[in-house]
Amino acid sequence: MLEQMNENCLTVSVITVVYNDRLHIKKTIENVLAQDYPYVEYIIVDGDSTDGTKDIIQYYASALHFVSEQDDGIYNAMNKGMRMATGDYMIFMNSGDCFTKHSSISEVMSWVDCNKPLPVMIYGNYRKISDCVSSIIPARSFRKVWYGAFASHQSSFYNRSFLLEKDLWYDESYRIAADYKLNLTLVRFSQGNILYVPVCVSDFDMFGLSSMNQDLGLTEADRARQEVLQMGWLHRKLIIGLQLGARFFRTYFRRLYEIIRTA
């Protein structure tokens, strides 16, 4: 719940979307509630879980906002969370994902100058979690959004007022790349007012939906470039070729790939 705040402090809505994930939801909840930033609103959108997830969430009900009902997929649930949010900024930390440190939100917000127009998006670095924790993965420049995702959504803070002003939501006709389409559109409208912070914000679960469906991700990202940027067929196919090449280098020449990626 949001604590009493003074007018110079930015509020942050953390949104967790979950469905039947009792093995991981407790870790995410406790991680979010342990953040040392005092102006946090925590929202959980559950898709009417039947495996005991709701019971775990209910245990923490006094410290968060919670809705449990059937939805039409992950992006429908994420849009529902956005409608519930009241913070200046929103970030999605879905079940299984965590902030890297208890001070992650505080560190990010310390970079924001409230005497200037607030960035429409703030993003930082991340780590991947599978059987072990990866080293820090630096985010790309947002100016390379035409190529692909420049940051994970778990490390991205969205200016809620800006999204509402531009009527920007997750496109629910997408299965796994609606976050990429949203970022493409946001960057297009941002006039460059996007802030990168050199902070490792999150550890995200590699067993998530988009991580396990890379081919569908390529297809949907290609569609987003056509819809948002009106990019031509040849240009789009060249980008897919670059991405497939990058996947090859990441698999067989990882060190070289990491050097090229951050160039």
N, C-alpha and C positions, 0 to 999 in steps of 0.2 A: 504494500500500500504506500501511496505517496505521503511522505512526512510533510509537516508544515515547512514552507519554504519562504525565502525572501525573494523579491522580484528579480534579482540579478542572477538567480540560479536556473540552469536549464534542467528540465525534467526529462526522464527517459522511460519509455514504455518498452519493457522486454516481453516479447510474445513467444510462447511455446505452443507448437501444434503437435498433437500426439494422437495415436490410435493404437490400442492394444500393444503397448510397449512397457509393461510393468517391470521388465528387467533393467531399464535404463532411465525411466522418468524420475526416479528419486534422486539419482546423481545430478541430473540437470536442475531440478527444483532447488536442491540444497546449494548447488553452485551459484545459482542466481540470487538466492536469498542471502548468501554470504558476501555479496558485493558490498564494499565499504562506501560506495556513493549513496548519499542519504535520500536522493530525490528520484527513486525508482518506483515505477508502477509495474507490477508483474501480472501478466494475463496468460491463462492457459486455456486453449481451445481443444477440447477432447471430442473425438468423433463418435461418442457413445460407445466407448470401449467395453468389452465383455470379459476381459482377462484379469480383472483386479486393478487395472490402472486407475480407475476412478476412485477406488478406496484409498490408494496411496495419495492422490491429489487432495482428497477430502481431508486428510490428516493435516495438511498445511493450509486449509481453506481460509483461516483467519489472516494469513499473510499475503493473500493474492486474490485476484478476480478469476473466476472459474466458470466456464460453461461447458456442458456436455450434451451434445445432440448430434444426430446424424448429419453428415455434410455430403457434398458432391465432389470430394477429392481434396488434396492437400492445398491447392491454390484457393479453393472456395473457403477452406478453413482459415488460411492466412488472410484473406480479405475480411473475413469475419473478425479476426483479431485486430486488424487495422481499424475497423469501424468502432471497436470497443476502446481503442487507445485514446488517451488524452494528453500524453506527453509531448514535449517539444520535438523529441526525436523518438524513432522506433527502431528496434532491432529484433530480428528473429533468432531465437536460440531454441531450435526444435529438439525433441526428445533424443537424448544421446549426445547432444552437443553441449559444450561448456565454455565459459570464459576462461582464458588462460591463467589469470591471476584474480585474486579477490579485489584487486585495485584496477582491473581492466577498464571499467567504465570511467572511474575517476581520472585515470591517465589520459583517456581519449578526450574527455570534456575539458581537461586543463589546457588543451591546445586551441580551444575555441575562444575567439575574441568577441564578447557580447556587445562591444561598442561598434561593431561592423555588421553589415548584413549577414545573417546566419547562413552558413553553407547549406546547400540543398541536400548534400550528402557528405558524410564523413566516413572514411574507411581506413583500415589498417591491415596488418599482416595476419597470418594464421598458421596453424599447424594441423596436420592430418593425423587421425587416430585410427589404427587398425589393430594389429597385434602389438604395436609399439607406437610411441609418439615420434613423429618426424621432427626434423630440424625446422626452424622457422622458415616459412615460405613467404618471400616478399611479394606484396601486391604489385600489379603493373600500374602504369599510368592510366588514368581513366580515358585519356585521349586515344588509347588503343582498343577502345570498346568495340570498334568495328571488327576486330580480330576474334574476340571472345571475352569471356568473363575476366575482369581485371581484379576482382576480389571475391571472396566467398560472401554469401549473404549473412553468414554468422559473424562477419567482421565489418558489416556495413550498417551505419546509422542513417536513417532517412528522416529528413525534415518533414514532419507530418503536415504542417500548414501548406508547404509547397506541393506535396502530393495532392492534397485536397483542392488547392487552387487550380491545379492543372488536370484534376480528375484522373489521376494515375492510379491504377489498380493492377493486380495480377490478372492476366488474360487466362480465364478458366478453360479456354479451349485447348490450351497447351497442357501436356502431361508433366514435363520436367524442365522446360526452359522458359517458363513465364518470368522468372526472376531476371534472366538475361534480357528479355524483351523490355521489361520495366526499366532496367538500367540503360538500355539503348535510348529509350524515350526520354528518360530523366536527363541523361547527358546532353541530348539534343536541345532540351529546353533550359539547361542550367546556366548558359552563358559563361561557363568555366568556373562557376562558384562552387567547386567541389574541393574538399580538403582531404589530403592524404596525411595520416599521422604515422610516425615510425614506431608503432606500438604493436606487439603481438596480441591481438584482441581475443582470438578464440581457438579452441581445439575442436575440429569437427569430425563427426563420425563418418568414416569412409564407407560404411555399409548403408549409407543413405540412398535414396531413390536415384538421384542423378549420377552418383558415383558408379552405380551398377548398370546404367543404361547409356553408355557413352555414344553408341551409334544413333540412338534416338535423339540424344542431345545435339549431335551434329546436324541432324535433319531439321529439328525445331529451331536451332539457332540460325540456320540458313533461311528458314521461313521468316524469322524475326527481322533479319537484315532486309529482306525483300519488302516486308510490310512497313517497317519504320523508316528505313533509309532509301527505299525504292532502288536498291542496288541491283544492277544488271546481272544476268545469268552468268556471264563469263567471270566477272569480278568475284561473284559468290563462290563459284567452283574453284577459282584460284585459292581463295581463303581455305576452303575445305582441304585442298591439296596441301597447303602449308600445315594445317592442323594434323593431318594424317602423317606428314613427315615429322612433325614435332612428337607425335605419339611414338613413332619408331625410335627417334633419338632418346626419348625419355625412357624407353624400355631397354635399349642396348648401349646407349652412350650417355648415361644419366648426368655425369659431371659436365660434359660439353653442353647438354641441354640446359642445365641450370645457369651456365654462363650466358648462353644465347638468350634465355628467357628474361633475364634481368638487364640485358643491354639496352 
